[in-house]
Amino acid sequence: MKAIFNTIAGDPHGIQIKETTQPQPEDNQVLVQVAAVALNVVDMTNFKNYYKTNSVKSQTKLLDKLYVHGEGKILGADFAGTVKKVGKNVRKFKIGDAVMGISDDYLNGSWAEYIAFSESNVVLKPERLSFEEAAAIPTTGGTALTAIEKADIQSGQNILINGATGGVGLYALQITKALGAKVTAVVSGRNAEFVRKYGADKVVDYHQVDITQDKNETTFDVIVAINGYHPLYRYKKMLDKQGNYVAIGGVKQAIAAMLLGKISTIGSQKQMGAISLFSAREDWLANLQNIINQSDFQPYLDRVFSWQDVDQAMAYGCTQHLKGKVVMKID
């Protein structure tokens, strides 16, 4: 079989489609013939600097060998496809099932014609979604769901989502609306109608208004801040007395939030937290599947590439301001 490998840390010229041995499922695994895979932030981060400087950062080579997508590894995490074999202990799936899922370590191994992953990291694909749409869901959808669960969003609450057009933000918007909350989405003005289509009750153009400095703006029960665009102290002022703030991405903001924990205020507690998919509960993928099946949840595909054009897909993902997700078809 063929798979997409990272052969040079941080250099997109080292991304190659190569022949490799087809895996066989272990007792608790399913073998999936992959139809589509998604590009996530974790897939692109180490390559972004190359498109800016035509070089690889020195720390990238070290970090790449230590964890994400080390040299010689198959790239990718999210996938959708069809079950071809099942291990002897697998009970949830049968040959022919259309599924979606994520690699066992959340980081490596899905960009291939065939993959073998644990039964717990796979769910049935929602029937109304294409393979390409389903592949766009697990990592970003799971991160959004984890943030919403941590924030304990309830029906009728007033929610702010800063950065609502990207993969995580768009899913956070849809899941929050499915829970019955009211959402203010902070986006570029050109994306105002886009987020209204996905349920935003109010839209703020960050080119025109710094919402953290707007004295006329209301306070919020929950703030979901994606990529840490503003300092924590500004967000804190925007929270209701017992409001929750959750950071997704933005290294400085995430570290600060994890270190601060609960910030005490007069007569209340304001919860400050940081989210990644690694903080998800064990049943997060099944919960996400249920939300999709019971709501109008719909992925948005910014672009769909053939995996034969992985170089173009990576360049696009690393250099463009994406709406929704970039996906590759395994054709």
N, C-alpha and C positions, 0 to 999 in steps of 0.2 A: 504494500500500500504506500501512498504518498502522504507526507505531512509537511507543515511549515515549521522550519527550525530557525532559531536564533544562533548564528555562527560567529558573530562579532558583537560584543557588548556595546550597545549604544549606537551602532552604525547600521542604518537601514539597508545598506548594501549587503550586509551579512544575513539578511532574511532570505531564506532559500527554501524552495519546495524540493524535498529529497525523498528517496525511497527509504523505507524502514520496515521493520517486522510488524505485521498485524498483531495487535494484542489479543489475548484470550481472556475471557472473564473468569475471575476467581469466584469462589462459592457465593459471595454476597454481592457480586457485580453483574451488570448487564453490558453486553457489547452492542454499541450503537453505530449504525451507518449514518454518518453525519450529512445533513442536508444544508445547514447554514450555521455560521458562527458570528459572534459580535466582537467589535473592538471596544475595549474598555480603557479607562484612564490608565490603569495599571499596565495595560499592554503597550501604551504609547509613551508613557512618561520618560523612560530612559532614552527614547529616540528623538524627543522633541528638540533637544539642544542642537542636534546635528543639522536640522533644517534651518536653524538660526545662525549657526557659526561654522557649519561644515566641518565640525570637529566633535570629538567625544570628550566629555568631562573626565578628569582623572578618577574622581570618586565613583563614576558610573561603572567603570570596570571592576572596582573592588566590590561595590554593592551588588552588582549583577552576579558575581560569583557566589555571593553569600545567600542571596534569596531569589528575588523575582526574575524569572525568565533567564536563568543563567545560560552561559554559552553551551550550546549542544542540546538544549532542551526544546521540546515542541512548544510553540507559543499558544496563547489563548486559554480561556476558561469557560465561557458560555457557549452552549450549543443547542441545536434541535435536530432531531433525526428519527430514525426508525430502529427499533430493537431487532437485532439479528440473532443473538444468543442470550441465554440467561444462566447464571450460576445455579447450582443445585439448591441453594438456600433462598433463592429469590422467590417471593410470593406475590409481589404487587404487579409484576409485568409479565407479558408473554411475547413471543416472537410476533412481529408485525405491529406492535404498539407504536404510535407516534408520540414522542416524548421531547421534553426540554430539560436542561439541567446545567450543572456546573462541575468543574473538575474537583477532585477529592480534596485538594489543598487550596482551592479557590483561586489558583494562580496559573497552573501550567497544564498543557496537554490536550486542548480541545480542537486545535486547528489541524485536523487530520481527517482522512477518509473514514477511519474507524477508531473508536475510542472505547475503553472499558472503564467504567466508573461505578462507584458504590450505589446500590439501590436507594440509599437514603438521600443521594444527591441528584435524583432524577424524579420527575413527575410527569404525568400524562399531559401532552400538549392540549391546551384549550382548542376545541374543534373549530371555532370561528377564526382562529389565527393561522396565518401561513407559517411555514417553517422559519422564514426570514424574520417575521414579527416575533415569534416565540423565542428565537435565539437572542433577540435584543433585550430580553427581560431579566434573567436571573440576577446578575451582579448589581445592576443599578436599581432594579425593582426591589431586590432584597435589602439594599442599603436604605432606600426610601422607606420601606416598611419598618425596618429596625428603628429608624429615626422617629417615626410616628408612634411606634409602640413605646419607645423611651420617653417621648414627650407626653404620652397618655392623652392624645387628642380625643376630644369628645364632641358629640353632635351639638351644634349651636355655638361652639367656641369661635373666637376671632383669631385667625391664623395669618402670620406673615411668612411668605416663602421668598427669600432673596436668592434669585438665580433659578427661575422656574422653567427655563426653556431647554436646559441640558437633559441628559439622560436621567439622572437622579431627580432633578427638580420637577420634570414633567410627570414622573411617576408619583412623586410626593404630592403634587397638586391633585392628581386623579384619585389617589387613595384617600387623601384628606376630604375631598368632596364626597367620596363614597360613604364616608363616616358621618356626613351631614354637617360639616363645619363650613364657616365662611372664610374665603381665602382672598388675601391681598397679595398679588404677585408683583415682584419687582423685576422688570426686564427692560431691554432696550425698546424704545418706542416702536420700532419696526416690527416687533413681535407681539404687540398688544393684542391684536385680533387673534393671533395664534393661541395665546394662553386663554383668552376668553372662550374660544372654541372648546378648550379642554376643561372649562369650568370656573375660571377665575372670576370672582365677584367684583373685584376692583383691581385696576392695573396702575402701577406707578412706573413712569419712565425714568430710569436712573440717570439718563443724560440731562434731564430737566430738573429733577428733584433728588436731593440727598435725603432719603426718608428718615434717616437717623437724626437729621437736623431740623425736621419739619415740626414746628411747634403746634401746628394745627392737626397733626396726625394723632389718631387714637392710640391707646396702648393695646397690647396683644396678649392673649392667653398663652400663645406659643409662637416662638420665632424659630424657623428652620433656615439657617444661614449656610448656603452652599459656597464653598471656596473662600470663605473668610474675607469678605470685602471691607468690613468695618471693624474697628476696635471693639472689644467686649464691653467696655464701659458705656459705649453708645447704645449697644443693643440692650443692655441692662435697664437703661432709662425708659426703654420702649415697652418693657414687660409689665403686665398687670401684677398686682400684689403677690399672687402665688403663681406667676407665670413660669413657663419652661423655655429654655433656650437650648437648641441643639445645633452643633457645628458639624458640617460634613465637608471634609477636605479643607484646604487652607492650613498648612502645617503649623504656623505660628498660632492661629486661632485654636486649632485642635489641641495643641500642647497646653496652651493656657487654660482651656476649658477643663481638661483632664486634671490639671494641677489644682485648680480652684475648687472643683467640686461644687457643693452648695454654697451660694453666696448669701449670707444673712442680710436682711434688710429690716427696717422697723416694722414689726408686726407681721412679717411674712418670710417665706423662704423662696428664693429664686433658683431654680435648678439649672446649672450650667453643665452641659455634657458634650462629649465628642463621640461621633459615630463612625464605624466602618462595618463592613460586612462581617468581620471577625467577631463582632459583639452580638451577632444574631443568635436567636435561640435555635435549638436543634430542629424544630418543626417549621422554620421560617419559609421554606420553599413550598410546602403544602399550604400554608396560610396565604401566601401570595397567589397560588393557583386558585384558591377559593375566592379571593377578592376579584380576580379576573373573571371567573365564571359567573359571579353574582352581580357584576356591575358593567358599566360601559367602558371599562378600562381598555385603552387602545394605544399600543406603541406607535411612535412616529419614527419613520426611517428617513434620516437625512439623505443617505445615499446607500445603494446596494451595488457591490462590486462582485465580479468573479474572483475566486481565490487565486486564479492564475494572474490576476492583477493586484496581488497583495502589496506590491511596491506603491502603486497608485493609491490604494486604500489607506496605507499607513501615512503617506504624504498628505493626503486629504485630511485625515483625522488629526494629524499633528499640527497642521497649519491653518485650519479653518475654525471659526467659532460655530460649533455644531448646535443644531437643534435636534433633539432626540438622539438617535443612534446611527452609527455606521455598521453595516453588516456585509459579510461576504458569503456568497453561495458556493458550496463545494460542488462544482460541476465538472 
